[in-house]
């Protein structure tokens, strides 16, 4: 069985970048709301919404990073009846997901954030 799952470095870079972005947007959002003025609540709310999106992305990457170490087990748990046909793995960063590729040419999702399940 071949594996094309990512190394830890791209995942860690993505996690750190998204976490720093979330932290910066949170600080900007609360300071914009605190300063007041015209449109302050809208700007602050937009920044806080962006921070929430960055946190959700970090959560998805963390889930993918943790599932990467148990790739075979993730494929087995996702669909036990198809696990015998798995020939490799592939990873998507946008959105974060782990696919199990089958020898017949198809694939099925094994790991992805719970809120985006099909």
N, C-alpha and C positions, 0 to 999 in steps of 0.2 A: 504494500500500500504506500503510495507516494504522498507526500505532504507539501503543500505550498502555503501553509499558514505563516503569518508574519512573525518576524523576530520581535523581541520585546522592545527594542529601541524605538521604532515608529509609534508603537502604542504609548510608550512612556512620554515621548515628545508631544503627542496629541493630548494626553491627559494633563501634562503640565501646562501646555499652551491654553487649553480650554479652562483650566482652573484659574490661571492668572487672569484670563479675560473675564471670567465670572467675578473674581474679586475686584477688579478694576471697575467693571460696570456697576457692581453693587455700591462701591464707594461713590462713584459719580451720581448714581441715581438718588441715594439718600441725601447727598450734599445739594443736589439741584432742587429737591423738594424742600429742604431746609432753608435754602436761600430765598425761596418764594419768587415772586415776580411773574411776569406774563409768560404763560406756557410752561412754568416750572414743573407743575405736576405731570404734564404730558411728557416732557423730556425725561423727568425722573422715572415715570412709569415705563417709558419705552426702554430706558437703560436697565431697569429691574427685570423687565420681560426678557431682554437679551441675556442678562445674567442667569435667569432661570433656564433659558435654552442651553446656555453653555454648561450649566450644572447637569442637565439631562444628558447632554452629549458625553460629559465625563463619566456619568453613571453607565452609559452604554459601552464606552470604551473599557471601563473597569470590568464590566461583566464579560466582555469579549476577552480581555487579558486573563481573567481567572478561568474561563472556559477553554482557553487555548492549551493549557497544560493537560487537560483531560479531553482532548479532541475526539479520540476514539469513543470514550465513554459518552460524550455529548451526542455523537452520531447514533450510538446504540440506544440511548434514552429517548431521542427524538422520534425514532421510527425503527423499532426492533425488527420488523419484518423486512425492511430494506437494507439493514446494516450489512448483510452478507454481500451485497452488491457494491459497497462503497470502495472506490479506488483511490480517492484523494480528498483533499479539503481545499477550500478557498475562503478568503476573508474579504469582506467589504467594510470600508471605513465610513462611508456615507450612504446609507445609515450603517451603524455597526452591526455586523451579522457574520455568522459562521455557517458556510454551506458545506454539505457533504456531497461530493461528486460521485456519481455512480458509473460503473463501467459501461452501462448502456447509453451514456451521454446525458442523462438528466441529473438533477440535483434536488436536494431538499434542505430546508433551513434546520439547523441544529441549535444554534444559540443566537438570541437576539433579545433586546429589551422587551419585557412583558407587555408594555403598553403598545407595542407596534406589531403584536402577533397577528398574522393573517386570519 
